[in-house]
Amino acid sequence: MNIRNLLDLSGRVAIITGGSIGLGRQMAEGLAEMGADLVLCARKKERCEQAAEELKRLGVRTLALGCDVKNIDQVRAVTDATVSAFGGIDILINNAGTSWGSPVEEMRLEQWNKVIETNLTGTFLFSQAAGRVMVQQRRGKIINIASVAGLRGAPPEFQAIGYHASKGGVIAFTQDLACKWGIHNIQVNAIAPGWFPTNMSQVVIEQNKEAFLSKIPLRRFGNDHDLKGAAVYLSSNASDFVTGHVLVVDGGQTA
């Protein structure tokens, strides 16, 4: 099959959690540029509505919904609304995430729980809800946004153990779910971004710019299109024989 056809997403339906800003918005744009219809959901519905309206100009259908990924009823409402509006779910990108900076010995349980429940439990809940649709369809693509933080530890000056643990959990979850759902023709993969300036990371990057850049072989941070290729590839037929994989997009930071 022609490679253009393999990467074409025309007619596919994608749910992107946290898809209104940052990395989620970037990946949503990449999928829309390749023809996918989009469902954007986040806690702040108005942001999703604005992003959906902008992406609609690319000639695709869009739907904006409010959703807290920690809330099972809201998660199920999003998947139900997607099937009702578009007839199915072809792609799920579990991108919604959060972090909390605190020394391990001082971190409160509610802070730990917020990070774990958003980053890991939210990924489970959405994968489960969308996966039920994909199992019936006998096809599907699930992309979990992990992080290079899930691959290794960090020096004492970076205190975000909940984030590291949750993203390591996302990677293990991805690999195990790939083994479980391969029989249903569902490919489950993860993307592990390095340092990308976003609302969540901007301050840390500004405070440690030179130190970070010295450890990135490409000597730059991720930009507003560096994740598009990875997201489109793992969403498309070009990756039909790839599952349980963690695609690192970090400029060589973990090389």
DRENPA-3360 file (N, C-alpha, C; in nm, 2 decimals, always signed):
BEGIN
1 = MNIRNLLD = +0.08/-0.12/+0.00/+0.00/+0.00/+0.00/+0.09/+0.12/+0.00 ~ +0.05/+0.23/-0.07/+0.12/+0.35/-0.08/+0.13/+0.41/+0.06 ~ +0.25/+0.47/+0.09/+0.27/+0.53/+0.22/+0.18/+0.64/+0.25 ~ +0.14/+0.72/+0.15/+0.04/+0.83/+0.17/-0.09/+0.77/+0.22 ~ -0.13/+0.66/+0.17/-0.26/+0.59/+0.21/-0.24/+0.54/+0.35 ~ -0.13/+0.48/+0.38/-0.11/+0.42/+0.51/-0.12/+0.53/+0.62 ~ -0.07/+0.65/+0.59/-0.07/+0.76/+0.69/-0.20/+0.84/+0.69 ~ -0.29/+0.82/+0.59/-0.41/+0.90/+0.58/-0.51/+0.86/+0.69;
9 = LSGRVAII = -0.56/+0.96/+0.76/-0.66/+0.94/+0.87/-0.80/+0.98/+0.83 ~ -0.83/+1.00/+0.71/-0.96/+1.05/+0.66/-1.07/+0.95/+0.71 ~ -1.17/+1.01/+0.77/-1.28/+0.93/+0.82/-1.26/+0.87/+0.96 ~ -1.14/+0.87/+1.01/-1.11/+0.82/+1.15/-1.16/+0.92/+1.25 ~ -1.20/+0.86/+1.37/-1.25/+0.94/+1.48/-1.16/+0.93/+1.60 ~ -1.11/+1.04/+1.64/-1.01/+1.04/+1.75/-1.06/+1.12/+1.87 ~ -1.04/+1.06/+1.99/-1.06/+1.13/+2.12/-0.93/+1.17/+2.17 ~ -0.91/+1.30/+2.21/-0.79/+1.34/+2.27/-0.82/+1.41/+2.40;
17 = TGGSIGLG = -0.77/+1.35/+2.51/-0.80/+1.41/+2.64/-0.69/+1.52/+2.66 ~ -0.73/+1.63/+2.73/-0.64/+1.74/+2.74/-0.60/+1.79/+2.61 ~ -0.70/+1.79/+2.51/-0.66/+1.82/+2.38/-0.68/+1.97/+2.34 ~ -0.70/+2.06/+2.43/-0.73/+2.20/+2.40/-0.61/+2.28/+2.40 ~ -0.50/+2.25/+2.47/-0.38/+2.33/+2.48/-0.26/+2.24/+2.48 ~ -0.14/+2.30/+2.47/-0.02/+2.23/+2.48/+0.01/+2.11/+2.39 ~ +0.06/+2.00/+2.44/+0.09/+1.88/+2.36/-0.04/+1.82/+2.30 ~ -0.14/+1.82/+2.37/-0.27/+1.77/+2.32/-0.32/+1.84/+2.20;
25 = RQMAEGLA = -0.31/+1.97/+2.21/-0.36/+2.06/+2.10/-0.27/+2.04/+1.98 ~ -0.14/+2.02/+2.00/-0.05/+2.00/+1.89/-0.08/+1.86/+1.82 ~ -0.10/+1.76/+1.89/-0.13/+1.63/+1.83/-0.27/+1.63/+1.77 ~ -0.37/+1.70/+1.83/-0.50/+1.71/+1.76/-0.49/+1.78/+1.63 ~ -0.40/+1.88/+1.62/-0.39/+1.95/+1.49/-0.32/+1.86/+1.39 ~ -0.22/+1.78/+1.43/-0.16/+1.68/+1.34/-0.26/+1.58/+1.28 ~ -0.34/+1.53/+1.37/-0.44/+1.43/+1.33/-0.54/+1.49/+1.23 ~ -0.58/+1.62/+1.26/-0.68/+1.68/+1.18/-0.62/+1.71/+1.04;
33 = EMGADLVL = -0.49/+1.75/+1.04/-0.43/+1.78/+0.91/-0.42/+1.65/+0.82 ~ -0.43/+1.54/+0.88/-0.43/+1.41/+0.81/-0.57/+1.36/+0.79 ~ -0.67/+1.44/+0.83/-0.81/+1.41/+0.80/-0.90/+1.35/+0.91 ~ -0.85/+1.33/+1.03/-0.92/+1.27/+1.14/-1.02/+1.37/+1.19 ~ -1.14/+1.32/+1.23/-1.24/+1.40/+1.30/-1.20/+1.39/+1.45 ~ -1.23/+1.50/+1.52/-1.18/+1.51/+1.66/-1.28/+1.53/+1.77 ~ -1.26/+1.46/+1.88/-1.33/+1.49/+2.00/-1.23/+1.54/+2.10 ~ -1.24/+1.66/+2.14/-1.15/+1.72/+2.24/-1.22/+1.73/+2.38;
41 = CARKKERC = -1.16/+1.68/+2.48/-1.22/+1.69/+2.61/-1.12/+1.73/+2.72 ~ -1.16/+1.81/+2.81/-1.08/+1.85/+2.92/-1.17/+1.91/+3.03 ~ -1.11/+1.94/+3.15/-1.20/+1.99/+3.26/-1.25/+2.13/+3.22 ~ -1.18/+2.21/+3.15/-1.22/+2.34/+3.10/-1.28/+2.33/+2.96 ~ -1.41/+2.31/+2.96/-1.48/+2.29/+2.83/-1.46/+2.41/+2.73 ~ -1.46/+2.53/+2.79/-1.45/+2.64/+2.70/-1.32/+2.64/+2.62 ~ -1.21/+2.59/+2.68/-1.09/+2.58/+2.60/-1.10/+2.48/+2.49 ~ -1.17/+2.37/+2.51/-1.19/+2.27/+2.41/-1.28/+2.33/+2.30;
49 = EQAAEELK = -1.38/+2.41/+2.33/-1.47/+2.47/+2.23/-1.39/+2.56/+2.14 ~ -1.30/+2.64/+2.20/-1.22/+2.73/+2.12/-1.13/+2.65/+2.02 ~ -1.06/+2.55/+2.08/-0.97/+2.47/+2.00/-1.04/+2.40/+1.89 ~ -1.16/+2.34/+1.92/-1.24/+2.27/+1.82/-1.29/+2.36/+1.71 ~ -1.32/+2.48/+1.74/-1.36/+2.58/+1.64/-1.25/+2.61/+1.54 ~ -1.13/+2.62/+1.60/-1.01/+2.65/+1.52/-0.97/+2.54/+1.43 ~ -0.98/+2.42/+1.48/-0.94/+2.30/+1.41/-1.04/+2.26/+1.30 ~ -1.16/+2.30/+1.32/-1.27/+2.28/+1.22/-1.23/+2.34/+1.09;
57 = RLGVRTLA = -1.16/+2.44/+1.09/-1.11/+2.51/+0.97/-1.03/+2.42/+0.88 ~ -0.98/+2.31/+0.94/-0.90/+2.22/+0.85/-0.98/+2.13/+0.77 ~ -1.11/+2.14/+0.79/-1.21/+2.06/+0.71/-1.25/+1.93/+0.77 ~ -1.23/+1.92/+0.90/-1.28/+1.80/+0.97/-1.39/+1.84/+1.07 ~ -1.46/+1.73/+1.12/-1.57/+1.75/+1.21/-1.50/+1.75/+1.35 ~ -1.56/+1.83/+1.44/-1.50/+1.84/+1.58/-1.62/+1.84/+1.68 ~ -1.58/+1.80/+1.80/-1.68/+1.80/+1.91/-1.60/+1.83/+2.04 ~ -1.65/+1.93/+2.12/-1.58/+1.97/+2.24/-1.67/+1.93/+2.36;
65 = LGCDVKNI = -1.60/+1.87/+2.46/-1.67/+1.82/+2.57/-1.59/+1.85/+2.70 ~ -1.67/+1.87/+2.81/-1.60/+1.88/+2.94/-1.59/+1.75/+3.00 ~ -1.47/+1.72/+3.07/-1.45/+1.59/+3.13/-1.33/+1.60/+3.22 ~ -1.36/+1.54/+3.34/-1.25/+1.51/+3.44/-1.21/+1.37/+3.42 ~ -1.09/+1.34/+3.38/-1.06/+1.20/+3.35/-1.06/+1.11/+3.47 ~ -1.07/+1.17/+3.59/-1.07/+1.09/+3.72/-1.22/+1.04/+3.75 ~ -1.31/+1.10/+3.67/-1.45/+1.07/+3.70/-1.51/+0.97/+3.60 ~ -1.54/+0.85/+3.64/-1.58/+0.74/+3.55/-1.70/+0.78/+3.48;
73 = DQVRAVTD = -1.80/+0.84/+3.54/-1.92/+0.88/+3.47/-1.90/+0.98/+3.36 ~ -1.81/+1.07/+3.38/-1.78/+1.17/+3.28/-1.70/+1.11/+3.16 ~ -1.62/+1.02/+3.19/-1.54/+0.94/+3.09/-1.64/+0.87/+3.00 ~ -1.73/+0.79/+3.06/-1.82/+0.72/+2.99/-1.91/+0.81/+2.90 ~ -1.95/+0.92/+2.96/-2.03/+1.02/+2.88/-1.96/+1.07/+2.76 ~ -1.83/+1.09/+2.76/-1.75/+1.13/+2.65/-1.75/+1.02/+2.54 ~ -1.73/+0.90/+2.58/-1.72/+0.79/+2.48/-1.86/+0.76/+2.42 ~ -1.97/+0.77/+2.50/-2.10/+0.76/+2.45/-2.14/+0.87/+2.35;
81 = ATVSAFGG = -2.10/+0.99/+2.39/-2.13/+1.11/+2.30/-2.05/+1.09/+2.17 ~ -1.93/+1.04/+2.17/-1.85/+1.02/+2.05/-1.92/+0.92/+1.96 ~ -1.96/+0.81/+2.01/-2.02/+0.71/+1.93/-2.15/+0.76/+1.87 ~ -2.23/+0.83/+1.95/-2.35/+0.89/+1.91/-2.33/+0.99/+1.80 ~ -2.23/+1.07/+1.81/-2.20/+1.18/+1.71/-2.14/+1.12/+1.58 ~ -2.04/+1.03/+1.60/-1.96/+0.99/+1.48/-1.97/+0.84/+1.45 ~ -2.03/+0.76/+1.53/-2.05/+0.62/+1.49/-1.95/+0.52/+1.54 ~ -1.84/+0.57/+1.61/-1.74/+0.48/+1.65/-1.62/+0.56/+1.71;
89 = IDILINNA = -1.52/+0.48/+1.75/-1.40/+0.54/+1.81/-1.28/+0.47/+1.75 ~ -1.20/+0.53/+1.67/-1.08/+0.47/+1.60/-0.95/+0.49/+1.68 ~ -0.94/+0.61/+1.74/-0.82/+0.65/+1.80/-0.85/+0.71/+1.94 ~ -0.77/+0.68/+2.04/-0.77/+0.74/+2.17/-0.63/+0.79/+2.21 ~ -0.62/+0.92/+2.24/-0.49/+0.97/+2.29/-0.51/+1.01/+2.43 ~ -0.45/+0.94/+2.52/-0.46/+0.97/+2.67/-0.35/+1.07/+2.70 ~ -0.39/+1.20/+2.69/-0.29/+1.30/+2.71/-0.31/+1.38/+2.84 ~ -0.43/+1.39/+2.89/-0.45/+1.47/+3.01/-0.35/+1.43/+3.12;
97 = GTSWGSPV = -0.29/+1.53/+3.19/-0.20/+1.50/+3.29/-0.17/+1.61/+3.38 ~ -0.11/+1.59/+3.50/-0.08/+1.69/+3.59/+0.05/+1.65/+3.67 ~ +0.11/+1.74/+3.74/+0.22/+1.71/+3.83/+0.21/+1.79/+3.96 ~ +0.30/+1.76/+4.05/+0.30/+1.83/+4.18/+0.45/+1.82/+4.23 ~ +0.50/+1.94/+4.25/+0.64/+1.94/+4.30/+0.64/+1.95/+4.45 ~ +0.70/+1.85/+4.51/+0.72/+1.84/+4.66/+0.82/+1.74/+4.70 ~ +0.90/+1.77/+4.80/+1.00/+1.67/+4.85/+0.92/+1.54/+4.89 ~ +0.98/+1.43/+4.87/+0.91/+1.30/+4.90/+0.86/+1.30/+5.05;
105 = EEMRLEQW = +0.95/+1.34/+5.14/+0.92/+1.34/+5.28/+0.81/+1.43/+5.32 ~ +0.78/+1.53/+5.23/+0.68/+1.63/+5.27/+0.55/+1.61/+5.19 ~ +0.55/+1.54/+5.08/+0.43/+1.52/+5.00/+0.31/+1.47/+5.07 ~ +0.20/+1.54/+5.06/+0.08/+1.49/+5.13/+0.01/+1.39/+5.04 ~ -0.07/+1.30/+5.10/-0.14/+1.19/+5.03/-0.23/+1.25/+4.92 ~ -0.30/+1.36/+4.95/-0.39/+1.41/+4.85/-0.32/+1.46/+4.73 ~ -0.19/+1.51/+4.75/-0.11/+1.56/+4.63/-0.07/+1.44/+4.55 ~ -0.02/+1.33/+4.62/+0.01/+1.21/+4.55/-0.10/+1.15/+4.47;
113 = NKVIETNL = -0.22/+1.14/+4.54/-0.34/+1.08/+4.48/-0.38/+1.16/+4.35 ~ -0.38/+1.29/+4.36/-0.42/+1.37/+4.25/-0.34/+1.34/+4.12 ~ -0.21/+1.33/+4.14/-0.12/+1.30/+4.02/-0.15/+1.16/+3.97 ~ -0.15/+1.06/+4.06/-0.17/+0.92/+4.02/-0.31/+0.90/+3.95 ~ -0.41/+0.96/+4.01/-0.54/+0.94/+3.96/-0.56/+1.01/+3.83 ~ -0.50/+1.12/+3.81/-0.51/+1.19/+3.68/-0.43/+1.12/+3.57 ~ -0.30/+1.10/+3.60/-0.21/+1.05/+3.50/-0.23/+0.90/+3.47 ~ -0.25/+0.82/+3.57/-0.26/+0.67/+3.55/-0.40/+0.62/+3.56;
121 = TGTFLFSQ = -0.47/+0.65/+3.66/-0.61/+0.60/+3.67/-0.69/+0.66/+3.55 ~ -0.67/+0.78/+3.52/-0.75/+0.84/+3.41/-0.72/+0.77/+3.27 ~ -0.59/+0.73/+3.26/-0.55/+0.66/+3.14/-0.62/+0.52/+3.13 ~ -0.63/+0.46/+3.25/-0.71/+0.33/+3.26/-0.85/+0.35/+3.23 ~ -0.92/+0.45/+3.29/-1.06/+0.47/+3.27/-1.10/+0.49/+3.12 ~ -1.02/+0.58/+3.06/-1.05/+0.61/+2.92/-1.02/+0.50/+2.83 ~ -0.91/+0.43/+2.85/-0.88/+0.31/+2.77/-0.99/+0.20/+2.78 ~ -1.04/+0.18/+2.91/-1.14/+0.09/+2.93/-1.27/+0.12/+2.85;
129 = AAGRVMVQ = -1.31/+0.25/+2.87/-1.44/+0.29/+2.80/-1.43/+0.29/+2.65 ~ -1.32/+0.35/+2.60/-1.30/+0.35/+2.45/-1.27/+0.21/+2.40 ~ -1.20/+0.13/+2.48/-1.16/+0.00/+2.44/-1.28/-0.09/+2.42 ~ -1.39/-0.07/+2.50/-1.51/-0.15/+2.48/-1.57/-0.13/+2.34 ~ -1.56/-0.01/+2.29/-1.61/+0.02/+2.16/-1.51/-0.04/+2.05 ~ -1.38/-0.03/+2.08/-1.28/-0.08/+1.98/-1.29/-0.24/+1.97 ~ -1.31/-0.30/+2.09/-1.32/-0.45/+2.09/-1.44/-0.49/+2.00 ~ -1.55/-0.42/+2.00/-1.66/-0.46/+1.92/-1.63/-0.43/+1.77;
137 = QRRGKIIN = -1.56/-0.32/+1.75/-1.52/-0.29/+1.61/-1.42/-0.38/+1.55 ~ -1.34/-0.45/+1.64/-1.23/-0.53/+1.60/-1.11/-0.45/+1.54 ~ -1.10/-0.33/+1.59/-0.98/-0.24/+1.55/-0.98/-0.12/+1.64 ~ -0.86/-0.06/+1.65/-0.84/+0.06/+1.73/-0.70/+0.09/+1.76 ~ -0.67/+0.22/+1.79/-0.54/+0.27/+1.82/-0.55/+0.34/+1.96 ~ -0.47/+0.30/+2.05/-0.46/+0.38/+2.18/-0.32/+0.43/+2.20 ~ -0.31/+0.56/+2.22/-0.18/+0.62/+2.24/-0.18/+0.68/+2.38 ~ -0.09/+0.64/+2.47/-0.08/+0.69/+2.60/+0.04/+0.78/+2.61;
145 = IASVAGLR = +0.02/+0.91/+2.66/+0.13/+1.00/+2.67/+0.20/+0.98/+2.80 ~ +0.32/+0.92/+2.79/+0.40/+0.90/+2.91/+0.50/+1.01/+2.92 ~ +0.62/+0.99/+2.94/+0.73/+1.09/+2.96/+0.86/+1.02/+2.98 ~ +0.97/+1.09/+2.94/+1.10/+1.04/+2.97/+1.12/+1.03/+3.12 ~ +1.03/+1.10/+3.20/+1.04/+1.09/+3.35/+0.99/+0.95/+3.39 ~ +0.92/+0.88/+3.31/+0.88/+0.75/+3.34/+0.99/+0.64/+3.32 ~ +1.10/+0.68/+3.26/+1.20/+0.59/+3.22/+1.32/+0.58/+3.32 ~ +1.33/+0.69/+3.40/+1.44/+0.69/+3.49/+1.41/+0.79/+3.60;
153 = GAPPEFQA = +1.50/+0.80/+3.70/+1.49/+0.89/+3.81/+1.55/+1.03/+3.77 ~ +1.53/+1.12/+3.87/+1.58/+1.26/+3.85/+1.67/+1.30/+3.97 ~ +1.76/+1.40/+3.95/+1.84/+1.45/+4.06/+1.75/+1.50/+4.17 ~ +1.81/+1.52/+4.29/+1.73/+1.57/+4.41/+1.67/+1.71/+4.39 ~ +1.73/+1.79/+4.30/+1.67/+1.92/+4.28/+1.53/+1.92/+4.21 ~ +1.50/+1.81/+4.15/+1.37/+1.79/+4.08/+1.28/+1.70/+4.16 ~ +1.19/+1.76/+4.23/+1.11/+1.68/+4.33/+0.97/+1.66/+4.27 ~ +0.94/+1.56/+4.20/+0.81/+1.53/+4.14/+0.79/+1.38/+4.13;
161 = IGYHASKG = +0.81/+1.31/+4.25/+0.81/+1.17/+4.25/+0.67/+1.11/+4.20 ~ +0.56/+1.18/+4.23/+0.43/+1.13/+4.19/+0.43/+1.13/+4.04 ~ +0.48/+1.23/+3.97/+0.48/+1.24/+3.82/+0.56/+1.12/+3.76 ~ +0.68/+1.10/+3.82/+0.77/+1.00/+3.77/+0.70/+0.86/+3.78 ~ +0.65/+0.84/+3.90/+0.58/+0.71/+3.93/+0.46/+0.69/+3.84 ~ +0.38/+0.79/+3.82/+0.26/+0.78/+3.74/+0.30/+0.75/+3.59 ~ +0.40/+0.81/+3.54/+0.44/+0.79/+3.40/+0.51/+0.66/+3.38 ~ +0.58/+0.61/+3.48/+0.63/+0.48/+3.47/+0.52/+0.38/+3.47;
169 = GVIAFTQD = +0.42/+0.41/+3.55/+0.30/+0.32/+3.55/+0.23/+0.32/+3.41 ~ +0.22/+0.44/+3.35/+0.16/+0.45/+3.22/+0.23/+0.36/+3.12 ~ +0.37/+0.35/+3.13/+0.44/+0.27/+3.04/+0.42/+0.12/+3.06 ~ +0.41/+0.08/+3.18/+0.38/-0.06/+3.22/+0.24/-0.10/+3.17 ~ +0.15/+0.00/+3.20/+0.01/-0.02/+3.16/+0.00/-0.04/+3.01 ~ +0.07/+0.04/+2.93/+0.07/+0.04/+2.79/+0.12/-0.10/+2.74 ~ +0.22/-0.15/+2.79/+0.28/-0.28/+2.75/+0.19/-0.39/+2.78 ~ +0.13/-0.39/+2.90/+0.04/-0.50/+2.94/-0.09/-0.50/+2.86;
177 = LACKWGIH = -0.15/-0.38/+2.84/-0.27/-0.37/+2.76/-0.25/-0.41/+2.61 ~ -0.13/-0.38/+2.56/-0.09/-0.43/+2.43/-0.10/-0.58/+2.42 ~ -0.05/-0.64/+2.52/-0.05/-0.79/+2.52/-0.20/-0.84/+2.53 ~ -0.28/-0.77/+2.61/-0.42/-0.82/+2.63/-0.51/-0.80/+2.51 ~ -0.49/-0.69/+2.44/-0.59/-0.65/+2.34/-0.53/-0.67/+2.20 ~ -0.42/-0.73/+2.18/-0.37/-0.76/+2.05/-0.46/-0.85/+1.97 ~ -0.53/-0.94/+2.05/-0.62/-1.04/+1.99/-0.74/-0.97/+1.93 ~ -0.77/-0.84/+1.97/-0.88/-0.77/+1.92/-0.84/-0.67/+1.81;
185 = NIQVNAIA = -0.71/-0.68/+1.76/-0.66/-0.59/+1.66/-0.66/-0.45/+1.71 ~ -0.62/-0.43/+1.83/-0.61/-0.30/+1.89/-0.46/-0.28/+1.92 ~ -0.40/-0.17/+1.87/-0.26/-0.14/+1.89/-0.25/-0.04/+2.01 ~ -0.17/-0.07/+2.11/-0.16/+0.02/+2.22/-0.01/+0.06/+2.24 ~ +0.02/+0.18/+2.22/+0.15/+0.23/+2.23/+0.16/+0.36/+2.32 ~ +0.28/+0.40/+2.34/+0.30/+0.52/+2.42/+0.40/+0.61/+2.36 ~ +0.39/+0.74/+2.38/+0.49/+0.84/+2.34/+0.55/+0.90/+2.47 ~ +0.68/+0.91/+2.48/+0.75/+0.96/+2.59/+0.82/+1.09/+2.55;
193 = PGWFPTNM = +0.75/+1.20/+2.57/+0.82/+1.33/+2.53/+0.93/+1.37/+2.63 ~ +1.02/+1.44/+2.58/+1.12/+1.51/+2.66/+1.07/+1.64/+2.70 ~ +1.16/+1.74/+2.70/+1.13/+1.88/+2.75/+1.06/+1.95/+2.63 ~ +0.93/+1.98/+2.65/+0.86/+2.07/+2.56/+0.80/+2.19/+2.65 ~ +0.82/+2.31/+2.60/+0.76/+2.42/+2.68/+0.61/+2.42/+2.67 ~ +0.55/+2.40/+2.79/+0.40/+2.40/+2.80/+0.36/+2.47/+2.92 ~ +0.23/+2.49/+2.95/+0.19/+2.55/+3.07/+0.24/+2.48/+3.19 ~ +0.26/+2.35/+3.19/+0.30/+2.28/+3.31/+0.45/+2.28/+3.32;
201 = SQVVIEQN = +0.53/+2.29/+3.22/+0.67/+2.28/+3.22/+0.75/+2.41/+3.20 ~ +0.68/+2.52/+3.16/+0.75/+2.64/+3.12/+0.84/+2.70/+3.23 ~ +0.79/+2.71/+3.35/+0.86/+2.77/+3.46/+0.99/+2.69/+3.49 ~ +0.97/+2.56/+3.50/+1.09/+2.47/+3.52/+1.20/+2.48/+3.41 ~ +1.15/+2.49/+3.29/+1.24/+2.51/+3.18/+1.32/+2.64/+3.19 ~ +1.24/+2.75/+3.22/+1.31/+2.88/+3.22/+1.41/+2.88/+3.33 ~ +1.39/+2.81/+3.44/+1.48/+2.82/+3.56/+1.60/+2.73/+3.54 ~ +1.59/+2.63/+3.45/+1.70/+2.54/+3.43/+1.74/+2.52/+3.28;
209 = KEAFLSKI = +1.72/+2.63/+3.20/+1.74/+2.62/+3.06/+1.87/+2.56/+3.01 ~ +1.98/+2.62/+3.06/+2.11/+2.58/+3.01/+2.15/+2.44/+3.06 ~ +2.11/+2.41/+3.18/+2.14/+2.27/+3.23/+2.07/+2.17/+3.15 ~ +1.94/+2.20/+3.11/+1.86/+2.10/+3.03/+1.92/+2.09/+2.89 ~ +1.95/+2.20/+2.83/+2.00/+2.20/+2.69/+2.13/+2.13/+2.68 ~ +2.22/+2.13/+2.79/+2.35/+2.07/+2.78/+2.33/+1.92/+2.78 ~ +2.22/+1.86/+2.82/+2.20/+1.72/+2.82/+2.11/+1.67/+2.70 ~ +2.08/+1.76/+2.61/+2.00/+1.73/+2.49/+2.09/+1.74/+2.37;
217 = PLRRFGND = +2.12/+1.63/+2.31/+2.21/+1.63/+2.19/+2.17/+1.73/+2.08 ~ +2.04/+1.75/+2.06/+2.00/+1.84/+1.95/+2.00/+1.98/+2.00 ~ +2.03/+2.01/+2.13/+2.05/+2.14/+2.18/+1.93/+2.23/+2.17 ~ +1.81/+2.17/+2.18/+1.69/+2.26/+2.17/+1.58/+2.18/+2.24 ~ +1.47/+2.25/+2.27/+1.35/+2.19/+2.33/+1.26/+2.15/+2.22 ~ +1.16/+2.07/+2.25/+1.06/+2.03/+2.16/+0.98/+2.16/+2.12 ~ +0.93/+2.16/+1.99/+0.86/+2.27/+1.94/+0.71/+2.23/+1.91 ~ +0.64/+2.32/+1.85/+0.49/+2.30/+1.83/+0.45/+2.21/+1.72;
225 = HDLKGAAV = +0.55/+2.14/+1.66/+0.51/+2.03/+1.57/+0.60/+1.90/+1.58 ~ +0.68/+1.90/+1.68/+0.77/+1.78/+1.70/+0.69/+1.65/+1.74 ~ +0.57/+1.66/+1.79/+0.50/+1.54/+1.83/+0.40/+1.50/+1.72 ~ +0.38/+1.58/+1.62/+0.28/+1.55/+1.52/+0.31/+1.42/+1.45 ~ +0.43/+1.40/+1.41/+0.46/+1.28/+1.33/+0.45/+1.16/+1.41 ~ +0.49/+1.16/+1.54/+0.47/+1.04/+1.62/+0.33/+1.01/+1.64 ~ +0.24/+1.11/+1.67/+0.10/+1.09/+1.69/+0.03/+1.04/+1.57 ~ +0.06/+1.09/+1.45/+0.00/+1.05/+1.33/+0.04/+0.91/+1.30;
233 = YLSSNASD = +0.17/+0.88/+1.31/+0.22/+0.74/+1.28/+0.15/+0.64/+1.36 ~ +0.14/+0.66/+1.50/+0.08/+0.56/+1.58/-0.07/+0.56/+1.57 ~ -0.13/+0.66/+1.51/-0.27/+0.66/+1.49/-0.31/+0.59/+1.35 ~ -0.22/+0.57/+1.27/-0.24/+0.53/+1.13/-0.22/+0.38/+1.10 ~ -0.25/+0.34/+0.98/-0.23/+0.20/+0.94/-0.08/+0.17/+0.93 ~ +0.00/+0.28/+0.92/+0.15/+0.26/+0.91/+0.21/+0.19/+1.03 ~ +0.14/+0.19/+1.14/+0.18/+0.13/+1.26/+0.11/+0.01/+1.30 ~ +0.04/-0.06/+1.21/-0.04/-0.17/+1.24/+0.03/-0.29/+1.30;
241 = FVTGHVLV = +0.17/-0.30/+1.28/+0.24/-0.41/+1.33/+0.33/-0.36/+1.45 ~ +0.29/-0.25/+1.51/+0.36/-0.19/+1.62/+0.27/-0.18/+1.74 ~ +0.30/-0.25/+1.85/+0.22/-0.24/+1.97/+0.30/-0.27/+2.09 ~ +0.27/-0.21/+2.20/+0.35/-0.22/+2.32/+0.48/-0.14/+2.32 ~ +0.49/-0.05/+2.23/+0.61/+0.03/+2.21/+0.60/+0.16/+2.28 ~ +0.72/+0.21/+2.32/+0.73/+0.35/+2.38/+0.82/+0.43/+2.28 ~ +0.76/+0.52/+2.21/+0.83/+0.61/+2.12/+0.88/+0.73/+2.19 ~ +1.01/+0.74/+2.21/+1.07/+0.85/+2.28/+1.09/+0.97/+2.18;
249 = VDGGQTA = +1.04/+1.09/+2.22/+1.06/+1.21/+2.14/+1.12/+1.31/+2.23 ~ +1.26/+1.31/+2.24/+1.32/+1.39/+2.34/+1.45/+1.46/+2.29 ~ +1.48/+1.46/+2.16/+1.60/+1.53/+2.11/+1.72/+1.45/+2.15 ~ +1.71/+1.33/+2.19/+1.83/+1.25/+2.23/+1.86/+1.26/+2.38 ~ +1.78/+1.32/+2.46/+1.81/+1.33/+2.60/+1.84/+1.20/+2.67 ~ +1.76/+1.09/+2.64/+1.78/+0.97/+2.70/+1.88/+0.87/+2.63 ~ +1.94/+0.92/+2.52/+2.03/+0.83/+2.44/+2.15/+0.79/+2.52;
% end
